[in-house]
């Protein structure tokens, strides 16, 4: 569950230097969990992956840049 913390600005605002270093290890955990097809319980049916690993790789650098620059400003807004 710690891995999913990367999507919250609070997580980046308090740990921005550490998050910049470990983002790609967290990303690989997310890809392992959500980018592989799975089987449904006792049925022998495949479920398509929830995320595409290629798209996560393409978007990761923009995501990191956006979170580093906007996390503290987001936490200080009044709405």
C-alpha positions, -999 to +999 in steps of 0.1 A: +000+000+000+029+023+005+036+021-032+002+037-040+012+068-019+030+082-049-002+096-063-008+119-033+007+153-031+011+150+007+035+121+002+057+141-022+056+173+000+071+155+030+095+131+011+103+148-022+140+140-022+135+104-012+105+099-036+126+112-065+151+083-058+126+055-052+099+064-077+111+039-103+112+010-078+076+018-068+067+020-104+081-015-110+060-028-082+029-012-097+037-026-131+042-061-116+008-059-098-014-041-124+002-046-158-001-084-160-031-104-171-047-125-143-070-155-140-105-152-124-108-173-093-119-209-102-128-200-137-102-204-164-107-169-179-081-142-183-086-107-171-069-080-191-043-058-173-056-027-156-026-006-167-003-006-197+034-008-186+045+011-217+022+040-209+034+041-173+070+043-185+062+071-209+043+092-183+066+086-153+090+114-160+062+140-165+045+127-134+076+130-113+082+166-125+046+176-119+046+162-084+079+177-074+069+212-086+032+212-076+029+192-044+036+220-019+014+245-037-014+220-038-013+216+000-015+253+006-046+260-014-078+268+005-102+247-014 
